[in-house]
Amino acid sequence: MYRIGIDLGGTNTAAGLVDAKGRIVDRESVKTNLPTTPERIVGDMIVLCRKLMERNGLQNQDVCSVGVGVPCTANKQNGCMEDADHLGFSAGPLVAPLQEALGLPVYIENDANAAAWGEYRAGQYEADSFLLVTLGTGIGGGIILNGKLYQSCNNAAGELGHMAIHMDGEPCGCGGRGCFEAYGSASALIRHAREATGEDITEAKTVFDRAKNGDEICREVLDRYYTHLAIGFANIINIFGPDYLCIGGGVSAAGDALLQPVTEKTYQRLYAKDAEQNTKIVLARLHNDAGILGAAMLEK
């Protein structure tokens, strides 16, 4: 039996056909083209699913379910996307129309939660507790406790980017101030590098490359960035004490240049910094596949 996982992104909507061993055996994608509508999103997903099934000679009885990760609040009670203004609408249905068109069970989850679930399940972490923090345009997160994806009464658990790390600090896209996202996202790193250099830097990678080549301004920008990440990570570890804190998202591509200094600064800030065993801080193993795999593994 197969499952289909869909990762709705701001640039692309990607779908993968996942086999019983948890491997992506085929994939298809389409441009999301923001701003969009719930109807267009559902229509694109129907096309993606049908293409994957037809190309692999599958009928409905060969597919267990379709899971979708969405970059907004996923209301699992009514199957709707909510708080989705950045997509071009405030709220809209997804599960019911997709389920009706495909004739398959459909499950919905926040994209960062789905990525955390996929990283945890398919990344072969031997742990009962696991947190994924994604460092991209914003900061997302997913929480695994006792081997299960943590759910909340308001369907918004895991919004780690919106804890405040600076009282009355920089404004955040959520409407608050001083959020972790306003200091630790790729967007924040780029913004701070622009302010410091006076240059039109457009990628986080540029900051890492310049620092590696001896640019003192970019080194200072990165050092402050690592400190902000360490504050956020230490808060998360102090609250949850997970076996693993996993760093994903585009910034994680910096590898050890990110992991080593952030780990050192984080451990210095932990309440239990002298514990014999502590949270392991690691880089994500599955990269962009985590979202598709996690969505495919969703169920009631």
C-alpha positions as a Markdown table, in Angstrom:
| # | Residue | x | y | z |
|---|---|---|---|---|
| 1 | Met | 0.0 | 0.0 | 0.0 |
| 2 | Tyr | 1.0 | 3.6 | -0.7 |
| 3 | Arg | 0.4 | 7.0 | 0.9 |
| 4 | Ile | 0.6 | 10.4 | -0.7 |
| 5 | Gly | 2.2 | 13.3 | 1.2 |
| 6 | Ile | 1.8 | 16.9 | 0.1 |
| 7 | Asp | 3.9 | 19.9 | 1.3 |
| 8 | Leu | 2.2 | 23.2 | 0.5 |
| 9 | Gly | 4.9 | 25.8 | 0.3 |
| 10 | Gly | 5.0 | 29.5 | -0.6 |
| 11 | Thr | 6.9 | 28.8 | -3.8 |
| 12 | Asn | 6.0 | 25.2 | -4.7 |
| 13 | Thr | 3.4 | 22.6 | -3.8 |
| 14 | Ala | 5.2 | 19.3 | -3.8 |
| 15 | Ala | 3.6 | 15.8 | -3.6 |
| 16 | Gly | 5.3 | 12.5 | -3.1 |
| 17 | Leu | 4.2 | 8.9 | -3.4 |
| 18 | Val | 5.4 | 7.0 | -0.3 |
| 19 | Asp | 5.7 | 3.2 | -0.2 |
| 20 | Ala | 5.1 | 0.9 | 2.8 |
| 21 | Lys | 8.8 | 1.2 | 3.7 |
| 22 | Gly | 8.6 | 5.0 | 4.0 |
| 23 | Arg | 10.4 | 5.7 | 0.8 |
| 24 | Ile | 9.4 | 8.4 | -1.7 |
| 25 | Val | 9.2 | 6.5 | -4.9 |
| 26 | Asp | 7.8 | 9.3 | -7.1 |
| 27 | Arg | 7.2 | 13.0 | -6.8 |
| 28 | Glu | 5.5 | 15.8 | -8.6 |
| 29 | Ser | 5.3 | 19.6 | -8.0 |
| 30 | Val | 3.6 | 22.7 | -9.2 |
| 31 | Lys | 4.2 | 26.4 | -8.6 |
| 32 | Thr | 2.0 | 27.7 | -5.8 |
| 33 | Asn | 1.8 | 31.3 | -7.3 |
| 34 | Leu | 0.9 | 33.4 | -4.3 |
| 35 | Pro | -1.5 | 35.0 | -3.5 |
| 36 | Thr | -3.8 | 32.1 | -4.1 |
| 37 | Thr | -7.2 | 30.8 | -3.0 |
| 38 | Pro | -8.3 | 27.6 | -1.2 |
| 39 | Glu | -10.0 | 26.5 | -4.4 |
| 40 | Arg | -6.8 | 26.8 | -6.5 |
| 41 | Ile | -4.8 | 25.0 | -3.8 |
| 42 | Val | -7.2 | 22.1 | -3.7 |
| 43 | Gly | -7.3 | 22.0 | -7.5 |
| 44 | Asp | -3.6 | 21.8 | -7.7 |
| 45 | Met | -3.4 | 19.0 | -5.1 |
| 46 | Ile | -6.1 | 17.0 | -7.0 |
| 47 | Val | -4.0 | 17.2 | -10.2 |
| 48 | Leu | -0.8 | 16.2 | -8.3 |
| 49 | Cys | -2.4 | 13.2 | -6.7 |
| 50 | Arg | -4.0 | 11.9 | -9.9 |
| 51 | Lys | -0.7 | 12.3 | -11.8 |
| 52 | Leu | 1.2 | 10.2 | -9.2 |
| 53 | Met | -1.5 | 7.5 | -9.2 |
| 54 | Glu | -1.9 | 7.3 | -13.0 |
| 55 | Arg | 1.9 | 7.3 | -13.6 |
| 56 | Asn | 2.3 | 4.4 | -11.2 |
| 57 | Gly | -0.7 | 2.5 | -12.3 |
| 58 | Leu | -2.5 | 2.9 | -8.9 |
| 59 | Gln | -6.2 | 2.7 | -8.1 |
| 60 | Asn | -7.8 | 4.1 | -4.9 |
| 61 | Gln | -7.6 | 0.7 | -3.2 |
| 62 | Asp | -3.8 | 0.9 | -3.6 |
| 63 | Val | -3.5 | 4.2 | -1.6 |
| 64 | Cys | -4.2 | 4.4 | 2.2 |
| 65 | Ser | -4.5 | 8.2 | 2.5 |
| 66 | Val | -3.4 | 11.6 | 1.5 |
| 67 | Gly | -1.7 | 13.9 | 4.1 |
| 68 | Val | -1.1 | 17.6 | 3.6 |
| 69 | Gly | 1.2 | 20.0 | 5.4 |
| 70 | Val | 0.1 | 23.6 | 5.3 |
| 71 | Pro | 2.1 | 26.8 | 6.2 |
| 72 | Cys | -0.6 | 28.0 | 8.5 |
| 73 | Thr | -2.9 | 26.8 | 11.3 |
| 74 | Ala | -4.3 | 23.4 | 10.4 |
| 75 | Asn | -7.7 | 23.0 | 12.0 |
| 76 | Lys | -8.1 | 19.3 | 12.3 |
| 77 | Gln | -11.6 | 19.5 | 13.7 |
| 78 | Asn | -13.1 | 21.1 | 10.6 |
| 79 | Gly | -10.4 | 20.4 | 8.0 |
| 80 | Cys | -9.7 | 24.0 | 7.2 |
| 81 | Met | -6.6 | 26.2 | 6.7 |
| 82 | Glu | -6.7 | 29.1 | 9.1 |
| 83 | Asp | -4.5 | 32.2 | 9.8 |
| 84 | Ala | -3.5 | 32.0 | 6.2 |
| 85 | Asp | -3.4 | 35.6 | 5.2 |
| 86 | His | 0.2 | 35.3 | 3.8 |
| 87 | Leu | -1.3 | 32.8 | 1.3 |
| 88 | Gly | -3.8 | 35.3 | 0.1 |
| 89 | Phe | -6.9 | 34.4 | 2.2 |
| 90 | Ser | -7.7 | 34.3 | 5.9 |
| 91 | Ala | -9.3 | 30.7 | 6.0 |
| 92 | Gly | -10.6 | 28.1 | 3.7 |
| 93 | Pro | -11.6 | 24.4 | 3.5 |
| 94 | Leu | -9.1 | 21.8 | 2.4 |
| 95 | Val | -9.9 | 18.3 | 3.7 |
| 96 | Ala | -13.6 | 18.0 | 2.6 |
| 97 | Pro | -13.2 | 19.1 | -1.0 |
| 98 | Leu | -10.0 | 17.1 | -1.5 |
| 99 | Gln | -11.5 | 14.0 | 0.1 |
| 100 | Glu | -14.6 | 14.3 | -2.0 |
| 101 | Ala | -12.6 | 14.7 | -5.3 |
| 102 | Leu | -10.1 | 11.9 | -4.6 |
| 103 | Gly | -12.3 | 9.4 | -2.7 |
| 104 | Leu | -9.5 | 8.9 | -0.2 |
| 105 | Pro | -9.0 | 9.7 | 3.5 |
| 106 | Val | -7.3 | 13.1 | 3.8 |
| 107 | Tyr | -5.4 | 14.5 | 6.9 |
| 108 | Ile | -4.1 | 18.0 | 7.5 |
| 109 | Glu | -1.3 | 19.3 | 9.7 |
| 110 | Asn | 0.8 | 22.4 | 10.0 |
| 111 | Asp | 3.8 | 22.1 | 7.7 |
| 112 | Ala | 6.5 | 22.4 | 10.4 |
| 113 | Asn | 4.7 | 19.8 | 12.5 |
| 114 | Ala | 4.5 | 17.5 | 9.5 |
| 115 | Ala | 8.2 | 18.0 | 8.9 |
| 116 | Ala | 9.0 | 17.2 | 12.5 |
| 117 | Trp | 7.0 | 14.0 | 12.3 |
| 118 | Gly | 8.7 | 13.0 | 9.1 |
| 119 | Glu | 12.2 | 13.8 | 10.3 |
| 120 | Tyr | 11.5 | 11.8 | 13.5 |
| 121 | Arg | 9.8 | 8.8 | 11.9 |
| 122 | Ala | 11.9 | 8.4 | 8.8 |
| 123 | Gly | 15.2 | 9.9 | 10.2 |
| 124 | Gln | 15.7 | 6.9 | 12.5 |
| 125 | Tyr | 16.1 | 8.8 | 15.7 |
| 126 | Glu | 16.1 | 6.5 | 18.7 |
| 127 | Ala | 14.3 | 8.8 | 21.1 |
| 128 | Asp | 10.9 | 9.4 | 22.9 |
| 129 | Ser | 11.1 | 13.2 | 22.7 |
| 130 | Phe | 12.2 | 15.2 | 19.7 |
| 131 | Leu | 11.9 | 18.8 | 18.6 |
| 132 | Leu | 12.5 | 20.2 | 15.1 |
| 133 | Val | 13.1 | 23.9 | 14.6 |
| 134 | Thr | 13.1 | 25.1 | 11.0 |
| 135 | Leu | 15.1 | 28.2 | 10.2 |
| 136 | Gly | 13.8 | 29.7 | 7.0 |
| 137 | Thr | 11.9 | 32.8 | 6.0 |
| 138 | Gly | 10.3 | 32.4 | 9.4 |
| 139 | Ile | 10.9 | 30.0 | 12.3 |
| 140 | Gly | 8.7 | 26.9 | 12.6 |
| 141 | Gly | 8.7 | 24.0 | 14.9 |
| 142 | Gly | 7.3 | 20.6 | 15.7 |
| 143 | Ile | 7.2 | 18.8 | 19.1 |
| 144 | Ile | 7.3 | 15.0 | 19.6 |
| 145 | Leu | 6.6 | 13.9 | 23.1 |
| 146 | Asn | 6.4 | 10.2 | 24.2 |
| 147 | Gly | 6.7 | 9.2 | 20.6 |
| 148 | Lys | 3.7 | 11.2 | 19.4 |
| 149 | Leu | 3.2 | 14.5 | 17.6 |
| 150 | Tyr | 2.0 | 16.9 | 20.3 |
| 151 | Gln | -1.4 | 18.4 | 19.6 |
| 152 | Ser | -3.0 | 21.4 | 21.3 |
| 153 | Cys | -6.5 | 22.6 | 21.9 |
| 154 | Asn | -6.1 | 25.5 | 19.4 |
| 155 | Asn | -4.2 | 23.5 | 16.7 |
| 156 | Ala | -1.3 | 26.0 | 17.0 |
| 157 | Ala | 1.3 | 24.0 | 19.1 |
| 158 | Gly | 4.9 | 24.3 | 18.0 |
| 159 | Glu | 4.9 | 27.9 | 17.0 |
| 160 | Leu | 8.3 | 28.2 | 18.5 |
| 161 | Gly | 9.2 | 31.3 | 16.4 |
| 162 | His | 6.7 | 33.4 | 18.3 |
| 163 | Met | 8.0 | 33.2 | 21.8 |
| 164 | Ala | 9.5 | 36.5 | 22.8 |
| 165 | Ile | 13.3 | 36.6 | 23.4 |
| 166 | His | 13.5 | 40.4 | 23.6 |
| 167 | Met | 10.8 | 42.4 | 25.5 |
| 168 | Asp | 9.5 | 45.2 | 23.2 |
| 169 | Gly | 12.1 | 44.1 | 20.6 |
| 170 | Glu | 12.0 | 44.2 | 16.9 |
| 171 | Pro | 8.5 | 43.9 | 15.2 |
| 172 | Cys | 7.5 | 40.5 | 14.0 |
| 173 | Gly | 5.1 | 39.5 | 11.2 |
| 174 | Cys | 2.7 | 38.0 | 13.7 |
| 175 | Gly | 2.0 | 41.5 | 15.1 |
| 176 | Gly | 4.1 | 41.0 | 18.2 |
| 177 | Arg | 7.5 | 42.3 | 19.1 |
| 178 | Gly | 10.8 | 40.6 | 20.1 |
| 179 | Cys | 9.8 | 37.2 | 18.7 |
| 180 | Phe | 12.4 | 34.5 | 18.2 |
| 181 | Glu | 11.5 | 34.7 | 14.5 |
| 182 | Ala | 12.5 | 38.4 | 14.3 |
| 183 | Tyr | 16.0 | 37.5 | 15.4 |
| 184 | Gly | 16.7 | 33.8 | 14.4 |
| 185 | Ser | 15.1 | 33.4 | 11.0 |
| 186 | Ala | 17.0 | 33.6 | 7.7 |
| 187 | Ser | 15.1 | 36.8 | 7.0 |
| 188 | Ala | 16.4 | 38.3 | 10.2 |
| 189 | Leu | 19.9 | 37.3 | 9.4 |
| 190 | Ile | 19.7 | 38.9 | 6.0 |
| 191 | Arg | 18.1 | 42.0 | 7.4 |
| 192 | His | 20.8 | 42.4 | 10.1 |
| 193 | Ala | 23.5 | 41.8 | 7.5 |
| 194 | Arg | 22.1 | 44.5 | 5.2 |
| 195 | Glu | 21.9 | 47.0 | 8.1 |
| 196 | Ala | 25.5 | 46.2 | 9.2 |
| 197 | Thr | 27.1 | 46.3 | 5.7 |
| 198 | Gly | 24.9 | 48.8 | 3.9 |
| 199 | Glu | 24.7 | 46.3 | 1.0 |
| 200 | Asp | 21.8 | 44.6 | -0.7 |
| 201 | Ile | 22.4 | 41.1 | 0.6 |
| 202 | Thr | 19.7 | 38.7 | -0.4 |
| 203 | Glu | 20.7 | 35.3 | 0.9 |
| 204 | Ala | 21.8 | 33.9 | 4.3 |
| 205 | Lys | 24.4 | 31.9 | 2.4 |
| 206 | Thr | 26.2 | 35.1 | 1.4 |
| 207 | Val | 26.6 | 36.1 | 5.1 |
| 208 | Phe | 28.2 | 32.7 | 5.9 |
| 209 | Asp | 30.4 | 32.8 | 2.8 |
| 210 | Arg | 31.7 | 36.3 | 3.6 |
| 211 | Ala | 32.4 | 35.4 | 7.2 |
| 212 | Lys | 34.3 | 32.3 | 6.1 |
| 213 | Asn | 36.4 | 34.5 | 3.8 |
| 214 | Gly | 37.3 | 36.8 | 6.6 |
| 215 | Asp | 34.7 | 39.6 | 6.4 |
| 216 | Glu | 34.7 | 40.9 | 10.0 |
| 217 | Ile | 31.3 | 42.7 | 9.7 |
| 218 | Cys | 29.6 | 39.4 | 8.6 |
| 219 | Arg | 31.5 | 37.5 | 11.4 |
| 220 | Glu | 30.0 | 40.0 | 13.9 |
| 221 | Val | 26.6 | 39.7 | 12.4 |
| 222 | Leu | 26.8 | 35.9 | 12.6 |
| 223 | Asp | 28.0 | 35.9 | 16.2 |
| 224 | Arg | 25.0 | 38.0 | 17.2 |
| 225 | Tyr | 22.8 | 35.7 | 15.2 |
| 226 | Tyr | 24.2 | 32.6 | 17.0 |
| 227 | Thr | 23.6 | 34.2 | 20.3 |
| 228 | His | 19.9 | 34.9 | 19.4 |
| 229 | Leu | 19.5 | 31.3 | 18.3 |
| 230 | Ala | 21.1 | 30.1 | 21.5 |
| 231 | Ile | 18.7 | 32.1 | 23.6 |
| 232 | Gly | 15.7 | 30.5 | 21.8 |
| 233 | Phe | 17.2 | 27.0 | 21.8 |
| 234 | Ala | 18.0 | 27.2 | 25.5 |
| 235 | Asn | 14.5 | 28.3 | 26.3 |
| 236 | Ile | 13.1 | 25.4 | 24.3 |
| 237 | Ile | 15.4 | 22.9 | 26.0 |
| 238 | Asn | 14.8 | 24.3 | 29.4 |
| 239 | Ile | 11.0 | 23.8 | 28.9 |
| 240 | Phe | 10.9 | 20.4 | 27.2 |
| 241 | Gly | 14.3 | 18.8 | 27.8 |
| 242 | Pro | 14.0 | 16.7 | 24.6 |
| 243 | Asp | 16.4 | 13.9 | 23.6 |
| 244 | Tyr | 17.1 | 15.8 | 20.4 |
| 245 | Leu | 16.7 | 19.4 | 19.2 |
| 246 | Cys | 17.0 | 19.2 | 15.4 |
| 247 | Ile | 17.8 | 22.2 | 13.2 |
| 248 | Gly | 16.2 | 22.2 | 9.8 |
| 249 | Gly | 15.2 | 24.8 | 7.2 |
| 250 | Gly | 17.4 | 26.6 | 4.7 |
| 251 | Val | 19.9 | 28.0 | 7.2 |
| 252 | Ser | 20.8 | 24.4 | 8.3 |
| 253 | Ala | 22.6 | 24.1 | 5.0 |
| 254 | Ala | 25.5 | 26.0 | 6.6 |
| 255 | Gly | 26.4 | 22.8 | 8.4 |
| 256 | Asp | 29.0 | 22.9 | 11.1 |
| 257 | Ala | 29.6 | 26.6 | 10.6 |
| 258 | Leu | 26.1 | 26.9 | 12.2 |
| 259 | Leu | 25.9 | 23.9 | 14.4 |
| 260 | Gln | 29.2 | 24.2 | 16.4 |
| 261 | Pro | 29.0 | 27.8 | 17.6 |
| 262 | Val | 25.2 | 27.6 | 18.3 |
| 263 | Thr | 25.6 | 24.3 | 20.3 |
| 264 | Glu | 28.3 | 25.8 | 22.4 |
| 265 | Lys | 26.4 | 29.0 | 23.1 |
| 266 | Thr | 23.2 | 27.1 | 23.8 |
| 267 | Tyr | 24.8 | 24.7 | 26.3 |
| 268 | Gln | 26.3 | 27.7 | 28.2 |
| 269 | Arg | 22.7 | 29.0 | 28.7 |
| 270 | Leu | 21.0 | 25.8 | 29.9 |
| 271 | Tyr | 19.7 | 25.5 | 33.4 |
| 272 | Ala | 21.0 | 21.9 | 33.5 |
| 273 | Lys | 24.2 | 22.6 | 31.7 |
| 274 | Asp | 26.2 | 20.3 | 34.1 |
| 275 | Ala | 23.9 | 17.3 | 33.6 |
| 276 | Glu | 25.6 | 14.0 | 32.7 |
| 277 | Gln | 23.1 | 13.6 | 29.8 |
| 278 | Asn | 21.7 | 16.5 | 27.9 |
| 279 | Thr | 19.8 | 17.3 | 24.7 |
| 280 | Lys | 21.6 | 16.5 | 21.5 |
| 281 | Ile | 21.6 | 19.4 | 19.1 |
| 282 | Val | 21.8 | 18.1 | 15.5 |
| 283 | Leu | 21.2 | 19.1 | 11.9 |
| 284 | Ala | 18.2 | 17.6 | 10.1 |
| 285 | Arg | 18.9 | 14.5 | 8.0 |
| 286 | Leu | 16.0 | 14.5 | 5.6 |
| 287 | His | 16.0 | 18.1 | 4.4 |
| 288 | Asn | 13.1 | 18.9 | 2.0 |
| 289 | Asp | 11.8 | 15.3 | 2.1 |
| 290 | Ala | 10.7 | 15.5 | 5.7 |
| 291 | Gly | 7.6 | 17.5 | 4.9 |
| 292 | Ile | 6.4 | 15.1 | 2.3 |
| 293 | Leu | 7.2 | 12.0 | 4.4 |
| 294 | Gly | 5.6 | 13.5 | 7.6 |
| 295 | Ala | 2.4 | 14.5 | 5.7 |
| 296 | Ala | 2.2 | 11.0 | 4.2 |
| 297 | Met | 2.4 | 9.4 | 7.7 |
| 298 | Leu | -0.4 | 11.5 | 9.2 |
| 299 | Glu | -3.4 | 9.6 | 10.5 |
| 300 | Lys | -6.1 | 10.0 | 13.1 |
